Amino acid sequence: MKILFCHNYYQQPGGEDRVFADETALMESRGHEVLTYTIHNDSIRERSKLALACGTLWNRRIARELRARVERERVELVHFHNTFPLISPAAYYAVRQAGAAVVQTLHNFRLLCPQATFLRNAQVCTECLGRRVPWPAIRHACYRDDRLATATLTASLTLHRLLNTYRRSVDQYISLTEFARSLFIRGGLPAEKLAVKPNFVYESPAVGRGEGGFALFVGRLSVEKGVLPLLAAWELLGDAIPLRIIGDGPLAEQVRQAAARQPAIQWHGSQTAAEVQRAMQMAACLILPSTWYEGLPKTLVEAFSVGTPVIGSRLGAMEELIEPDRTGALFAPDDAAQLADVVRQFWDDPAAQLRLRQGARAEYEFRYSAERNYELLTEIYQQALVRRWPERAAHLEPLACGEVS
């Protein structure tokens, strides 16, 4: 099959970029013909506010480019990762007019929430969920604390809801979790077009033994990531349990002060992917104390891949992703005392630690391996192709490694 992967890179590298690269490599490694179309948000600096606003609603130039590319290359399916803000939903129409099926991965909640995170003032906010016009976002200036920028994004969402773009011009959506899928259905996307496929680790790493004897936090040092309850929990735990923190962000100074005050806390700043993986292999557990609706944390998948259990907040998809007494443990979000209790219980039970390590690795092999993701992704592509050409459904062969439909 010939596939065109499309992605709008953000100014700051993120998990979506990694998934785009991994899925592209995965399909190419299985013998499919893979093409890419990318654009970077750095080019925003070259555009006027008016041009950017118009392009966010409907980017004619990119739509023309993509239609010509699909026609010229005879592309059968276009898989979009991020279209915001430069590609725009106009691309869906263009590639479908050229004959391709359309798949869109929903990495965040942008189609439901202009902020894309359901987060406002460090609290979960769903005021815009289910509204045809997400006007509360404008009132709160949710996108970059800028009412004009928020109004532009809100106008784009409203326009394409009125045009039924999201219901009719995408053949298949990929949601990362069942929890996210339920929110998108509440937000108006058709349930029959929403498939669940998690992110994955492309190359299976070696299983760790947890010999480092420390708990680990990896991520952005920010309020929504639960850094403050994490530090508060270690104030309660004292020096009994070592904690390593990897990452940087706006709460770096608070983390630095906590590490200076408490011998049990070590802050390592930003680390390379290889260094993070080694830390996960050595860690007894990963702590995910987020206080917002995580999509599917890459760190959770990476922890499971090396057999490291995850202790996470009982919020949103985390309840779905972490199975207590099998792959990790849960605690009430923003509750430092309960987090401390859960960590202490885990630490005092070596037999449970071993059992959870085995469960975490088994979960990775069942759900998050490259092999399993290839199966899921090709099933989704098949559904999109059938939906795009229903009259050809009886003649489409199941997609397998190296086949061209």
Beta strands, then each sheet from edge to edge (+ up, - down):
strand 1: 2-9
strand 2: 33-40
strand 3: 77-80
strand 4: 101-106
strand 5: 119-120
strand 6: 123-124
strand 7: 172-175
strand 8: 194-196
strand 9: 215-218
strand 10: 243-246
strand 11: 265-267
strand 12: 285-288
strand 13: 310-313
strand 14: 328-331
sheet 1: 2+ 1+ 3+ 4+ 7+ 8+
sheet 2: 5+ 6-
sheet 3: 11+ 10+ 9+ 12+ 13+ 14+
end
